[in-house]
Amino acid sequence: MPDPTNSPNLGYPLPHPDNIAAEDATRLRQAILAVDGDLQVLIDGLAAVETVQSATAVGLAAVQARQARIETAILLGFDFT
């Protein structure tokens, strides 16, 4: 049975009809801080993915440049054997 005092997916504290406003204010503050922390984890993860993608693009560009130089050398008749 789900816990009505917490969100079903991530367990963030929820306001409750039986609570006084001060209790709900505290629970909402806790929930907002938890969401803020979870979003920061996602932002950091996306930044790491972007860093890997950037490094991969640089590596791919280097490989493509080398391939172009080899193809040019072959067209000019360079024998690699």
Secondary structure, 3 states (H helix, E strand, C coil): CCCCCECCCCCCECCCCCCCHHHHHHHHHHHHHHHHHHHHHHHHHHHHHHHHHHHHHHHHHHHHHHHHHHHHHHHCCCCCC
